[in-house]
Amino acid sequence: MSKAILVIDMLNDFIKEGAPLELPEGRKIIPNIKKLLEEARKRKIPIIYICDAHRPDDAEFNQWPKHCVEGTPGAEIVEELKPEQKDIIIKKRRYSGFYSTDLDLTLRELKIDTLILTGVATNICVLHTAADAYFRGYKIIVVKDCVATLNEEAQKTGLEHIKNVLGGEIKTLNEILKEL
Ligand code: ZN
């Protein structure tokens, strides 16, 4: 079993106070993700950042306020979780990290079969990335104290869908650290 950690949309426009699509819960998971990344780096587990990077007139803005426009500070990864040189960054324009990106190719080149998902939002980009991973035959593990969304109900619904419909495993940070 070969694993990679996905860090989804931990970007200023979702996480910072007053951001256009602020998810305050997203700030609470930063220390947990940081801890997971530190351990993953020690064990040479690949870390892949999946990042919203929209065009200024992106069609997604029919649905949501303008956010994460490529090249703006809002589209940057939060300071606390800045990537290191060997980490991989994949930009996306839709919810799924697989859609119109080279995530699948990248994972296949690295011989990865298991994805450990972290980031925001549990019931949107994490869920859609998990669904696309499931369709492609990857094993999915979601670290429940390393994902967040707008409220508790959406968090619960998102995790239940990943578990019950996509066959994902839901684990805590402590559980995952023991088996990395
Ligand atoms: Zn977006």
Backbone and ligand atoms as CSV (ligand in chain L), in Angstrom:
chain,resi,resn,atom,element,x,y,z
A,1,MET,N,N,0.836,-1.197,0.000
A,1,MET,CA,C,0.000,0.000,0.000
A,1,MET,C,C,0.876,1.254,0.000
A,2,SER,N,N,0.689,2.071,-0.999
A,2,SER,CA,C,1.494,3.278,-1.103
A,2,SER,C,C,0.584,4.505,-0.985
A,3,LYS,N,N,0.926,5.363,-0.030
A,3,LYS,CA,C,0.008,6.453,0.317
A,3,LYS,C,C,0.511,7.825,-0.116
A,4,ALA,N,N,-0.426,8.732,-0.263
A,4,ALA,CA,C,-0.089,10.153,-0.410
A,4,ALA,C,C,-1.067,10.946,0.437
A,5,ILE,N,N,-0.609,12.093,0.902
A,5,ILE,CA,C,-1.497,12.998,1.642
A,5,ILE,C,C,-1.989,14.070,0.672
A,6,LEU,N,N,-3.276,14.297,0.618
A,6,LEU,CA,C,-3.818,15.411,-0.160
A,6,LEU,C,C,-4.251,16.518,0.798
A,7,VAL,N,N,-3.790,17.725,0.525
A,7,VAL,CA,C,-4.195,18.897,1.310
A,7,VAL,C,C,-5.045,19.753,0.381
A,8,ILE,N,N,-6.341,19.760,0.631
A,8,ILE,CA,C,-7.272,20.366,-0.324
A,8,ILE,C,C,-7.697,21.775,0.106
A,9,ASP,N,N,-7.432,22.740,-0.761
A,9,ASP,CA,C,-7.967,24.108,-0.619
A,9,ASP,C,C,-7.687,24.799,0.721
A,10,MET,N,N,-6.529,24.539,1.312
A,10,MET,CA,C,-6.170,25.293,2.527
A,10,MET,C,C,-5.556,26.626,2.076
A,11,LEU,N,N,-6.424,27.447,1.491
A,11,LEU,CA,C,-6.018,28.683,0.820
A,11,LEU,C,C,-6.602,29.889,1.547
A,12,ASN,N,N,-5.932,31.028,1.400
A,12,ASN,CA,C,-6.345,32.236,2.133
A,12,ASN,C,C,-7.823,32.579,1.943
A,13,ASP,N,N,-8.336,32.458,0.720
A,13,ASP,CA,C,-9.728,32.870,0.483
A,13,ASP,C,C,-10.768,31.956,1.132
A,14,PHE,N,N,-10.349,30.809,1.658
A,14,PHE,CA,C,-11.260,29.943,2.417
A,14,PHE,C,C,-10.999,30.007,3.921
A,15,ILE,N,N,-9.793,30.370,4.287
A,15,ILE,CA,C,-9.360,30.163,5.677
A,15,ILE,C,C,-9.211,31.464,6.474
A,16,LYS,N,N,-8.740,32.508,5.832
A,16,LYS,CA,C,-8.451,33.752,6.563
A,16,LYS,C,C,-9.729,34.418,7.061
A,17,GLU,N,N,-9.620,35.111,8.203
A,17,GLU,CA,C,-10.743,35.866,8.726
A,17,GLU,C,C,-11.173,36.925,7.705
A,18,GLY,N,N,-12.470,36.960,7.419
A,18,GLY,CA,C,-12.990,37.950,6.480
A,18,GLY,C,C,-12.836,37.564,5.014
A,19,ALA,N,N,-12.356,36.352,4.747
A,19,ALA,CA,C,-12.155,35.889,3.363
A,19,ALA,C,C,-13.501,35.732,2.651
A,20,PRO,N,N,-13.508,35.820,1.313
A,20,PRO,CA,C,-14.778,35.768,0.563
A,20,PRO,C,C,-15.571,34.478,0.790
A,21,LEU,N,N,-14.897,33.360,0.964
A,21,LEU,CA,C,-15.606,32.104,1.243
A,21,LEU,C,C,-15.089,31.523,2.561
A,22,GLU,N,N,-15.075,32.375,3.561
A,22,GLU,CA,C,-14.461,31.997,4.840
A,22,GLU,C,C,-15.152,30.793,5.498
A,23,LEU,N,N,-14.327,29.824,5.874
A,23,LEU,CA,C,-14.789,28.685,6.657
A,23,LEU,C,C,-14.029,28.744,7.988
A,24,PRO,N,N,-14.609,29.422,9.000
A,24,PRO,CA,C,-13.849,29.598,10.255
A,24,PRO,C,C,-13.358,28.276,10.844
A,25,GLU,N,N,-14.129,27.212,10.641
A,25,GLU,CA,C,-13.714,25.898,11.152
A,25,GLU,C,C,-12.390,25.450,10.531
A,26,GLY,N,N,-12.119,25.966,9.345
A,26,GLY,CA,C,-10.889,25.603,8.633
A,26,GLY,C,C,-9.637,26.035,9.376
A,27,ARG,N,N,-9.754,27.097,10.182
A,27,ARG,CA,C,-8.580,27.552,10.937
A,27,ARG,C,C,-8.247,26.569,12.064
A,28,LYS,N,N,-9.274,25.890,12.576
A,28,LYS,CA,C,-9.055,24.976,13.704
A,28,LYS,C,C,-8.275,23.723,13.306
A,29,ILE,N,N,-8.341,23.359,12.028
A,29,ILE,CA,C,-7.662,22.119,11.615
A,29,ILE,C,C,-6.206,22.361,11.191
A,30,ILE,N,N,-5.795,23.622,11.131
A,30,ILE,CA,C,-4.417,23.909,10.676
A,30,ILE,C,C,-3.360,23.174,11.524
A,31,PRO,N,N,-3.433,23.247,12.880
A,31,PRO,CA,C,-2.396,22.555,13.667
A,31,PRO,C,C,-2.383,21.040,13.420
A,32,ASN,N,N,-3.563,20.454,13.217
A,32,ASN,CA,C,-3.632,19.006,12.972
A,32,ASN,C,C,-3.000,18.638,11.626
A,33,ILE,N,N,-3.330,19.417,10.608
A,33,ILE,CA,C,-2.742,19.137,9.288
A,33,ILE,C,C,-1.227,19.324,9.347
A,34,LYS,N,N,-0.812,20.365,10.062
A,34,LYS,CA,C,0.629,20.634,10.198
A,34,LYS,C,C,1.355,19.430,10.814
A,35,LYS,N,N,0.747,18.896,11.843
A,35,LYS,CA,C,1.318,17.723,12.529
A,35,LYS,C,C,1.388,16.533,11.562
A,36,LEU,N,N,0.311,16.309,10.830
A,36,LEU,CA,C,0.270,15.198,9.874
A,36,LEU,C,C,1.358,15.367,8.802
A,37,LEU,N,N,1.512,16.591,8.305
A,37,LEU,CA,C,2.506,16.840,7.259
A,37,LEU,C,C,3.925,16.632,7.789
A,38,GLU,N,N,4.156,17.042,9.035
A,38,GLU,CA,C,5.487,16.836,9.625
A,38,GLU,C,C,5.836,15.353,9.681
A,39,GLU,N,N,4.861,14.571,10.123
A,39,GLU,CA,C,5.102,13.116,10.218
A,39,GLU,C,C,5.251,12.495,8.840
A,40,ALA,N,N,4.431,12.959,7.898
A,40,ALA,CA,C,4.503,12.419,6.532
A,40,ALA,C,C,5.866,12.718,5.913
A,41,ARG,N,N,6.377,13.918,6.157
A,41,ARG,CA,C,7.690,14.288,5.590
A,41,ARG,C,C,8.792,13.412,6.161
A,42,LYS,N,N,8.706,13.130,7.464
A,42,LYS,CA,C,9.707,12.247,8.089
A,42,LYS,C,C,9.695,10.874,7.430
A,43,ARG,N,N,8.510,10.430,7.031
A,43,ARG,CA,C,8.370,9.087,6.462
A,43,ARG,C,C,8.413,9.090,4.936
A,44,LYS,N,N,8.726,10.230,4.356
A,44,LYS,CA,C,8.850,10.371,2.891
A,44,LYS,C,C,7.553,10.025,2.147
A,45,ILE,N,N,6.439,10.294,2.788
A,45,ILE,CA,C,5.144,10.104,2.124
A,45,ILE,C,C,4.854,11.348,1.285
A,46,PRO,N,N,4.525,11.175,-0.002
A,46,PRO,CA,C,4.297,12.354,-0.843
A,46,PRO,C,C,3.142,13.208,-0.327
A,47,ILE,N,N,3.328,14.520,-0.437
A,47,ILE,CA,C,2.307,15.493,-0.038
A,47,ILE,C,C,1.884,16.255,-1.286
A,48,ILE,N,N,0.596,16.225,-1.540
A,48,ILE,CA,C,0.080,16.892,-2.737
A,48,ILE,C,C,-0.955,17.932,-2.315
A,49,TYR,N,N,-0.680,19.173,-2.655
A,49,TYR,CA,C,-1.620,20.259,-2.381
A,49,TYR,C,C,-2.542,20.399,-3.586
A,50,ILE,N,N,-3.836,20.389,-3.327
A,50,ILE,CA,C,-4.828,20.578,-4.384
A,50,ILE,C,C,-5.416,21.972,-4.172
A,51,CYS,N,N,-5.243,22.828,-5.149
A,51,CYS,CA,C,-5.537,24.254,-4.912
A,51,CYS,C,C,-6.478,24.841,-5.956
A,52,ASP,N,N,-7.568,25.420,-5.483
A,52,ASP,CA,C,-8.427,26.221,-6.340
A,52,ASP,C,C,-7.580,27.315,-7.001
A,53,ALA,N,N,-7.723,27.484,-8.308
A,53,ALA,CA,C,-6.988,28.551,-9.017
A,53,ALA,C,C,-7.878,28.976,-10.183
A,54,HIS,N,N,-8.741,29.940,-9.897
A,54,HIS,CA,C,-9.761,30.316,-10.880
A,54,HIS,C,C,-9.300,31.396,-11.828
A,55,ARG,N,N,-9.966,31.432,-12.992
A,55,ARG,CA,C,-9.801,32.581,-13.891
A,55,ARG,C,C,-10.624,33.741,-13.320
A,56,PRO,N,N,-10.268,34.985,-13.667
A,56,PRO,CA,C,-11.000,36.135,-13.091
A,56,PRO,C,C,-12.499,36.089,-13.385
A,57,ASP,N,N,-12.884,35.470,-14.498
A,57,ASP,CA,C,-14.310,35.402,-14.853
A,57,ASP,C,C,-14.804,33.944,-14.823
A,58,ASP,N,N,-14.223,33.147,-13.958
A,58,ASP,CA,C,-14.527,31.718,-13.935
A,58,ASP,C,C,-16.026,31.449,-13.787
A,59,ALA,N,N,-16.510,30.443,-14.495
A,59,ALA,CA,C,-17.930,30.085,-14.438
A,59,ALA,C,C,-18.366,29.702,-13.025
A,60,GLU,N,N,-17.421,29.279,-12.185
A,60,GLU,CA,C,-17.797,28.914,-10.815
A,60,GLU,C,C,-18.344,30.114,-10.041
A,61,PHE,N,N,-18.043,31.321,-10.505
A,61,PHE,CA,C,-18.522,32.516,-9.798
A,61,PHE,C,C,-20.001,32.814,-10.063
A,62,ASN,N,N,-20.636,32.003,-10.927
A,62,ASN,CA,C,-22.096,32.068,-11.012
A,62,ASN,C,C,-22.717,31.438,-9.764
A,63,GLN,N,N,-21.953,30.559,-9.150
A,63,GLN,CA,C,-22.437,29.793,-8.000
A,63,GLN,C,C,-21.953,30.379,-6.669
A,64,TRP,N,N,-20.735,30.929,-6.691
A,64,TRP,CA,C,-20.071,31.371,-5.455
A,64,TRP,C,C,-19.502,32.773,-5.639
A,65,PRO,N,N,-19.306,33.493,-4.543
A,65,PRO,CA,C,-18.579,34.771,-4.652
A,65,PRO,C,C,-17.178,34.521,-5.233
A,66,LYS,N,N,-16.644,35.549,-5.849
A,66,LYS,CA,C,-15.313,35.454,-6.444
A,66,LYS,C,C,-14.285,35.038,-5.381
A,67,HIS,N,N,-13.480,34.040,-5.702
A,67,HIS,CA,C,-12.480,33.568,-4.725
A,67,HIS,C,C,-11.327,32.891,-5.455
A,68,CYS,N,N,-10.182,32.834,-4.805
A,68,CYS,CA,C,-9.018,32.079,-5.290
A,68,CYS,C,C,-8.725,32.311,-6.771
A,69,VAL,N,N,-8.682,33.569,-7.170
A,69,VAL,CA,C,-8.300,33.877,-8.549
A,69,VAL,C,C,-6.791,33.657,-8.666
A,70,GLU,N,N,-6.421,32.873,-9.660
A,70,GLU,CA,C,-5.020,32.500,-9.836
A,70,GLU,C,C,-4.123,33.741,-9.840
A,71,GLY,N,N,-3.049,33.677,-9.076
A,71,GLY,CA,C,-2.092,34.787,-9.042
A,71,GLY,C,C,-2.385,35.832,-7.970
A,72,THR,N,N,-3.540,35.725,-7.302
A,72,THR,CA,C,-3.851,36.683,-6.229
A,72,THR,C,C,-3.485,36.070,-4.866
A,73,PRO,N,N,-3.298,36.925,-3.834
A,73,PRO,CA,C,-2.953,36.392,-2.510
A,73,PRO,C,C,-4.010,35.420,-1.976
A,74,GLY,N,N,-5.277,35.642,-2.360
A,74,GLY,CA,C,-6.353,34.763,-1.888
A,74,GLY,C,C,-6.195,33.325,-2.350
A,75,ALA,N,N,-5.496,33.119,-3.445
A,75,ALA,CA,C,-5.328,31.769,-3.993
A,75,ALA,C,C,-4.103,31.065,-3.416
A,76,GLU,N,N,-3.393,31.754,-2.512
A,76,GLU,CA,C,-2.172,31.142,-1.948
A,76,GLU,C,C,-2.484,30.240,-0.754
A,77,ILE,N,N,-1.645,29.244,-0.598
A,77,ILE,CA,C,-1.760,28.319,0.542
A,77,ILE,C,C,-1.484,29.098,1.829
A,78,VAL,N,N,-2.252,28.811,2.880
A,78,VAL,CA,C,-2.076,29.564,4.134
A,78,VAL,C,C,-0.641,29.437,4.639
A,79,GLU,N,N,-0.191,30.522,5.225
A,79,GLU,CA,C,1.208,30.643,5.664
A,79,GLU,C,C,1.665,29.433,6.510
A,80,GLU,N,N,0.788,29.002,7.425
A,80,GLU,CA,C,1.162,27.949,8.377
A,80,GLU,C,C,1.431,26.602,7.704
A,81,LEU,N,N,0.900,26.419,6.500
A,81,LEU,CA,C,1.024,25.112,5.837
A,81,LEU,C,C,1.801,25.208,4.531
A,82,LYS,N,N,2.656,26.202,4.435
A,82,LYS,CA,C,3.395,26.427,3.186
A,82,LYS,C,C,4.087,25.141,2.710
A,83,PRO,N,N,3.990,24.865,1.424
A,83,PRO,CA,C,4.633,23.648,0.909
A,83,PRO,C,C,6.153,23.740,0.922
A,84,GLU,N,N,6.782,22.591,0.947
A,84,GLU,CA,C,8.234,22.530,0.793
A,84,GLU,C,C,8.550,22.194,-0.660
A,85,GLN,N,N,9.814,22.331,-0.994
A,85,GLN,CA,C,10.240,22.196,-2.391
A,85,GLN,C,C,9.751,20.920,-3.086
A,86,LYS,N,N,9.843,19.797,-2.376
A,86,LYS,CA,C,9.501,18.542,-3.063
A,86,LYS,C,C,8.005,18.221,-3.035
A,87,ASP,N,N,7.230,19.010,-2.358
A,87,ASP,CA,C,5.785,18.792,-2.373
A,87,ASP,C,C,5.238,19.098,-3.767
A,88,ILE,N,N,4.097,18.498,-4.053
A,88,ILE,CA,C,3.491,18.675,-5.379
A,88,ILE,C,C,2.277,19.595,-5.241
A,89,ILE,N,N,2.133,20.509,-6.193
A,89,ILE,CA,C,0.977,21.417,-6.174
A,89,ILE,C,C,0.174,21.198,-7.443
A,90,ILE,N,N,-1.100,20.942,-7.283
A,90,ILE,CA,C,-1.980,20.750,-8.433
A,90,ILE,C,C,-3.101,21.771,-8.371
A,91,LYS,N,N,-3.225,22.539,-9.437
A,91,LYS,CA,C,-4.261,23.573,-9.478
A,91,LYS,C,C,-5.514,23.016,-10.129
A,92,LYS,N,N,-6.644,23.472,-9.630
A,92,LYS,CA,C,-7.928,23.013,-10.171
A,92,LYS,C,C,-8.868,24.194,-10.330
A,93,ARG,N,N,-9.848,24.044,-11.217
A,93,ARG,CA,C,-10.858,25.097,-11.395
A,93,ARG,C,C,-12.244,24.630,-11.001
A,94,ARG,N,N,-12.364,23.380,-10.629
A,94,ARG,CA,C,-13.651,22.856,-10.191
A,94,ARG,C,C,-13.464,22.167,-8.841
A,95,TYR,N,N,-14.535,21.588,-8.290
A,95,TYR,CA,C,-14.460,21.046,-6.927
A,95,TYR,C,C,-13.478,19.871,-6.812
A,96,SER,N,N,-13.480,19.023,-7.821
A,96,SER,CA,C,-12.663,17.808,-7.731
A,96,SER,C,C,-11.210,18.068,-8.111
A,97,GLY,N,N,-10.311,17.533,-7.327
A,97,GLY,CA,C,-8.888,17.631,-7.646
A,97,GLY,C,C,-8.501,16.851,-8.886
A,98,PHE,N,N,-9.379,15.964,-9.352
A,98,PHE,CA,C,-9.085,15.158,-10.541
A,98,PHE,C,C,-9.564,15.821,-11.828
A,99,TYR,N,N,-10.566,16.688,-11.719
A,99,TYR,CA,C,-11.232,17.180,-12.926
A,99,TYR,C,C,-10.339,18.156,-13.711
A,100,SER,N,N,-9.983,17.745,-14.939
A,100,SER,CA,C,-9.133,18.565,-15.829
A,100,SER,C,C,-7.792,18.945,-15.189
A,101,THR,N,N,-7.241,18.026,-14.395
A,101,THR,CA,C,-5.904,18.225,-13.812
A,101,THR,C,C,-5.077,16.959,-14.089
A,102,ASP,N,N,-3.796,16.996,-13.741
A,102,ASP,CA,C,-2.992,15.772,-13.925
A,102,ASP,C,C,-2.785,15.024,-12.595
A,103,LEU,N,N,-3.751,15.147,-11.690
A,103,LEU,CA,C,-3.634,14.438,-10.406
A,103,LEU,C,C,-3.551,12.923,-10.597
A,104,ASP,N,N,-4.417,12.371,-11.441
A,104,ASP,CA,C,-4.427,10.920,-11.632
A,104,ASP,C,C,-3.089,10.438,-12.210
A,105,LEU,N,N,-2.592,11.131,-13.224
A,105,LEU,CA,C,-1.297,10.787,-13.824
A,105,LEU,C,C,-0.185,10.867,-12.782
A,106,THR,N,N,-0.214,11.932,-11.993
A,106,THR,CA,C,0.807,12.131,-10.963
A,106,THR,C,C,0.785,10.980,-9.955
A,107,LEU,N,N,-0.408,10.597,-9.529
A,107,LEU,CA,C,-0.532,9.514,-8.551
A,107,LEU,C,C,-0.070,8.186,-9.146
A,108,ARG,N,N,-0.413,7.956,-10.406
A,108,ARG,CA,C,-0.003,6.699,-11.044
A,108,ARG,C,C,1.510,6.642,-11.219
A,109,GLU,N,N,2.109,7.767,-11.559
A,109,GLU,CA,C,3.579,7.794,-11.690
A,109,GLU,C,C,4.256,7.483,-10.358
A,110,LEU,N,N,3.623,7.918,-9.267
A,110,LEU,CA,C,4.185,7.682,-7.929
A,110,LEU,C,C,3.764,6.325,-7.365
A,111,LYS,N,N,2.969,5.587,-8.129
A,111,LYS,CA,C,2.443,4.260,-7.709
A,111,LYS,C,C,1.644,4.360,-6.407
A,112,ILE,N,N,0.869,5.410,-6.308
A,112,ILE,CA,C,0.034,5.621,-5.117
A,112,ILE,C,C,-1.301,4.903,-5.313
A,113,ASP,N,N,-1.730,4.170,-4.276
A,113,ASP,CA,C,-3.058,3.556,-4.369
A,113,ASP,C,C,-3.988,3.990,-3.237
A,114,THR,N,N,-3.460,4.731,-2.274
A,114,THR,CA,C,-4.261,5.133,-1.110
A,114,THR,C,C,-4.116,6.634,-0.876
A,115,LEU,N,N,-5.249,7.316,-0.774
A,115,LEU,CA,C,-5.224,8.769,-0.582
A,115,LEU,C,C,-5.706,9.119,0.815
A,116,ILE,N,N,-4.905,9.911,1.503
A,116,ILE,CA,C,-5.288,10.413,2.823
A,116,ILE,C,C,-5.722,11.855,2.625
A,117,LEU,N,N,-7.026,12.106,2.799
A,117,LEU,CA,C,-7.593,13.412,2.452
A,117,LEU,C,C,-7.695,14.331,3.662
A,118,THR,N,N,-7.260,15.584,3.453
A,118,THR,CA,C,-7.388,16.627,4.468
A,118,THR,C,C,-7.812,17.919,3.766
A,119,GLY,N,N,-8.285,18.895,4.556
A,119,GLY,CA,C,-8.573,20.211,3.989
A,119,GLY,C,C,-10.043,20.587,4.038
A,120,VAL,N,N,-10.430,21.487,3.133
A,120,VAL,CA,C,-11.809,21.998,3.097
A,120,VAL,C,C,-12.336,21.943,1.661
A,121,ALA,N,N,-13.624,22.011,1.468
A,121,ALA,CA,C,-14.648,21.819,2.470
A,121,ALA,C,C,-15.075,20.350,2.427
A,122,THR,N,N,-15.278,19.791,3.595
A,122,THR,CA,C,-15.563,18.360,3.710
A,122,THR,C,C,-16.638,17.893,2.737
A,123,ASN,N,N,-17.719,18.675,2.634
A,123,ASN,CA,C,-18.876,18.231,1.840
A,123,ASN,C,C,-18.852,18.777,0.407
A,124,ILE,N,N,-17.780,19.492,0.029
A,124,ILE,CA,C,-17.724,20.015,-1.349
A,124,ILE,C,C,-16.448,19.503,-2.041
A,125,CYS,N,N,-15.343,20.197,-1.881
A,125,CYS,CA,C,-14.141,19.797,-2.636
A,125,CYS,C,C,-13.520,18.494,-2.114
A,126,VAL,N,N,-13.575,18.268,-0.804
A,126,VAL,CA,C,-13.059,16.998,-0.275
A,126,VAL,C,C,-13.946,15.858,-0.780
A,127,LEU,N,N,-15.248,16.050,-0.677
A,127,LEU,CA,C,-16.198,15.015,-1.118
A,127,LEU,C,C,-16.061,14.720,-2.618
A,128,HIS,N,N,-15.996,15.758,-3.438
A,128,HIS,CA,C,-15.935,15.531,-4.890
A,128,HIS,C,C,-14.592,14.934,-5.307
A,129,THR,N,N,-13.543,15.297,-4.599
A,129,THR,CA,C,-12.238,14.683,-4.884
A,129,THR,C,C,-12.270,13.212,-4.460
A,130,ALA,N,N,-12.899,12.943,-3.320
A,130,ALA,CA,C,-13.030,11.556,-2.860
A,130,ALA,C,C,-13.849,10.736,-3.852
A,131,ALA,N,N,-14.912,11.321,-4.379
A,131,ALA,CA,C,-15.758,10.597,-5.339
A,131,ALA,C,C,-14.957,10.250,-6.594
A,132,ASP,N,N,-14.240,11.221,-7.124
A,132,ASP,CA,C,-13.425,10.966,-8.317
A,132,ASP,C,C,-12.321,9.943,-8.033
A,133,ALA,N,N,-11.792,9.950,-6.823
A,133,ALA,CA,C,-10.777,8.962,-6.437
A,133,ALA,C,C,-11.404,7.565,-6.412
A,134,TYR,N,N,-12.592,7.498,-5.869
A,134,TYR,CA,C,-13.329,6.223,-5.799
A,134,TYR,C,C,-13.588,5.675,-7.199
A,135,PHE,N,N,-14.023,6.548,-8.123
A,135,PHE,CA,C,-14.309,6.100,-9.491
A,135,PHE,C,C,-13.055,5.527,-10.145
A,136,ARG,N,N,-11.883,6.022,-9.741
A,136,ARG,CA,C,-10.617,5.594,-10.350
A,136,ARG,C,C,-9.945,4.463,-9.583
A,137,GLY,N,N,-10.615,3.960,-8.548
A,137,GLY,CA,C,-10.109,2.782,-7.848
A,137,GLY,C,C,-9.125,3.055,-6.730
A,138,TYR,N,N,-9.014,4.277,-6.281
A,138,TYR,CA,C,-8.120,4.557,-5.144
A,138,TYR,C,C,-8.831,4.239,-3.828
A,139,LYS,N,N,-8.042,3.840,-2.849
A,139,LYS,CA,C,-8.553,3.666,-1.498
A,139,LYS,C,C,-8.549,5.057,-0.839
A,140,ILE,N,N,-9.616,5.341,-0.102
A,140,ILE,CA,C,-9.776,6.683,0.468
A,140,ILE,C,C,-9.772,6.621,1.992
A,141,ILE,N,N,-8.957,7.459,2.580
A,141,ILE,CA,C,-9.012,7.654,4.033
A,141,ILE,C,C,-9.189,9.156,4.281
A,142,VAL,N,N,-10.206,9.504,5.053
A,142,VAL,CA,C,-10.390,10.916,5.407
A,142,VAL,C,C,-10.044,11.079,6.884
A,143,VAL,N,N,-9.218,12.061,7.181
A,143,VAL,CA,C,-8.838,12.320,8.565
A,143,VAL,C,C,-9.826,13.342,9.111
A,144,LYS,N,N,-10.724,12.868,9.972
A,144,LYS,CA,C,-11.886,13.716,10.302
A,144,LYS,C,C,-11.546,14.972,11.085
A,145,ASP,N,N,-10.444,14.956,11.830
A,145,ASP,CA,C,-10.059,16.199,12.508
A,145,ASP,C,C,-9.039,17.004,11.695
A,146,CYS,N,N,-8.908,16.631,10.422
A,146,CYS,CA,C,-8.093,17.432,9.477
A,146,CYS,C,C,-8.938,17.895,8.299
A,147,VAL,N,N,-10.273,17.773,8.402
A,147,VAL,CA,C,-11.160,18.333,7.372
A,147,VAL,C,C,-12.204,19.203,8.065
A,148,ALA,N,N,-12.711,20.190,7.351
A,148,ALA,CA,C,-13.685,21.103,7.953
A,148,ALA,C,C,-14.605,21.665,6.886
A,149,THR,N,N,-15.767,22.150,7.365
A,149,THR,CA,C,-16.678,22.845,6.474
A,149,THR,C,C,-17.458,23.867,7.286
A,150,LEU,N,N,-18.539,24.392,6.708
A,150,LEU,CA,C,-19.210,25.532,7.307
A,150,LEU,C,C,-19.873,25.236,8.651
A,151,ASN,N,N,-20.496,24.076,8.761
A,151,ASN,CA,C,-21.158,23.767,10.031
A,151,ASN,C,C,-21.123,22.266,10.304
A,152,GLU,N,N,-21.555,21.934,11.503
A,152,GLU,CA,C,-21.450,20.554,11.982
A,152,GLU,C,C,-22.284,19.582,11.144
A,153,GLU,N,N,-23.454,20.056,10.727
A,153,GLU,CA,C,-24.338,19.181,9.960
A,153,GLU,C,C,-23.727,18.825,8.598
A,154,ALA,N,N,-23.171,19.836,7.937
A,154,ALA,CA,C,-22.528,19.598,6.635
A,154,ALA,C,C,-21.301,18.693,6.794
A,155,GLN,N,N,-20.604,18.859,7.899
A,155,GLN,CA,C,-19.438,18.010,8.193
A,155,GLN,C,C,-19.875,16.553,8.310
A,156,LYS,N,N,-20.952,16.355,9.078
A,156,LYS,CA,C,-21.463,15.009,9.327
A,156,LYS,C,C,-21.959,14.377,8.018
A,157,THR,N,N,-22.734,15.127,7.255
A,157,THR,CA,C,-23.284,14.613,6.004
A,157,THR,C,C,-22.159,14.256,5.020
A,158,GLY,N,N,-21.173,15.130,4.933
A,158,GLY,CA,C,-20.038,14.887,4.024
A,158,GLY,C,C,-19.291,13.619,4.392
A,159,LEU,N,N,-18.984,13.458,5.677
A,159,LEU,CA,C,-18.233,12.276,6.122
A,159,LEU,C,C,-19.052,11.007,5.942
A,160,GLU,N,N,-20.345,11.104,6.216
A,160,GLU,CA,C,-21.208,9.914,6.056
A,160,GLU,C,C,-21.277,9.478,4.600
A,161,HIS,N,N,-21.365,10.467,3.701
A,161,HIS,CA,C,-21.419,10.136,2.269
A,161,HIS,C,C,-20.122,9.442,1.845
A,162,ILE,N,N,-19.005,9.980,2.288
A,162,ILE,CA,C,-17.709,9.383,1.911
A,162,ILE,C,C,-17.608,7.963,2.449
A,163,LYS,N,N,-18.091,7.755,3.663
A,163,LYS,CA,C,-18.020,6.426,4.273
A,163,LYS,C,C,-19.014,5.450,3.632
A,164,ASN,N,N,-20.263,5.873,3.545
A,164,ASN,CA,C,-21.321,4.937,3.147
A,164,ASN,C,C,-21.454,4.756,1.642
A,165,VAL,N,N,-21.136,5.773,0.876
A,165,VAL,CA,C,-21.349,5.701,-0.578
A,165,VAL,C,C,-20.033,5.448,-1.313
A,166,LEU,N,N,-18.951,6.001,-0.795
A,166,LEU,CA,C,-17.665,5.884,-1.508
A,166,LEU,C,C,-16.719,4.882,-0.837
A,167,GLY,N,N,-17.188,4.245,0.226
A,167,GLY,CA,C,-16.371,3.221,0.888
A,167,GLY,C,C,-15.107,3.771,1.534
A,168,GLY,N,N,-15.104,5.057,1.836
A,168,GLY,CA,C,-13.921,5.652,2.464
A,168,GLY,C,C,-13.835,5.296,3.938
A,169,GLU,N,N,-12.618,5.274,4.450
A,169,GLU,CA,C,-12.437,5.088,5.887
A,169,GLU,C,C,-12.323,6.457,6.533
A,170,ILE,N,N,-12.970,6.619,7.677
A,170,ILE,CA,C,-12.899,7.879,8.411
A,170,ILE,C,C,-12.041,7.620,9.645
A,171,LYS,N,N,-10.933,8.326,9.772
A,171,LYS,CA,C,-10.031,8.097,10.902
A,171,LYS,C,C,-9.709,9.413,11.602
A,172,THR,N,N,-9.184,9.288,12.818
A,172,THR,CA,C,-8.722,10.484,13.523
A,172,THR,C,C,-7.234,10.681,13.226
A,173,LEU,N,N,-6.755,11.866,13.527
A,173,LEU,CA,C,-5.329,12.143,13.329
A,173,LEU,C,C,-4.478,11.149,14.115
A,174,ASN,N,N,-4.861,10.900,15.371
A,174,ASN,CA,C,-4.074,9.970,16.189
A,174,ASN,C,C,-4.029,8.581,15.586
A,175,GLU,N,N,-5.161,8.131,15.065
A,175,GLU,CA,C,-5.192,6.801,14.424
A,175,GLU,C,C,-4.254,6.752,13.215
A,176,ILE,N,N,-4.339,7.802,12.403
A,176,ILE,CA,C,-3.555,7.796,11.156
A,176,ILE,C,C,-2.062,7.923,11.451
A,177,LEU,N,N,-1.714,8.667,12.508
A,177,LEU,CA,C,-0.290,8.834,12.838
A,177,LEU,C,C,0.331,7.500,13.245
A,178,LYS,N,N,-0.481,6.640,13.861
A,178,LYS,CA,C,0.038,5.335,14.291
A,178,LYS,C,C,0.325,4.417,13.124
A,179,GLU,N,N,-0.359,4.625,12.010
A,179,GLU,CA,C,-0.204,3.681,10.895
A,179,GLU,C,C,0.473,4.269,9.666
A,180,LEU,N,N,0.985,5.472,9.776
A,180,LEU,CA,C,1.649,6.096,8.608
A,180,LEU,C,C,2.849,5.264,8.158
L,1,ZN,ZN,ZN,-13.598,27.501,-6.314
